Amino acid sequence: MLDFDAIQIGREASLRHTVTEKDVQTFAELTGDTNPLHMDAGFASKAGFKKRVVHGMLTASFISTVVGMQLPGPGALYLSQELNFKKTVAIDDTIQITAIVIQKVVSSQMLVLKIAVTNQNAENVLTGTARVLCPPLNEGTINDE
């Protein structure tokens, strides 16, 4: 967990991930979302897509990884997320998830993060804004007993 006071406006964290067939299958099994747009290439083609469309929420779930592991890191509590889906993601696309601190609310130790997810062609596939809490370091972590 990063120290809230040390986090500056403009601080950035990012993650790259290549979406695999296994990712899509696992996400569908976990959520029950077996929409044929995600699971059936023939259906996706008939719907006007060149390839199956990766679940938008699978793409968005990697924002949680950046928040929970990097910025601000372990112990962070997600408060809200605004998502704007700009382009579809396909299996084998490599996405980069970037979070940038755009606001700090000292009274609540909340960070507002600008979110951008781009594909391997540097095209925005998702944008948004996240709000996360940074618990004080002197109060321990959520794993303390």
Secondary structure, DSSP 8 states (H G I E B T S, - for coil): ---GGG--TT-EEEEEEE--HHHHHHHHHHH----HHHH-HHHHHHTT-SS----HHHHHHHHHHHHHHTSS-TT-EEEEEEEEE-S---TT-EEEEEEEEEEEEGGGTEEEEEEEEE-TTS-EEEEEEEEEE---GGG--TT--
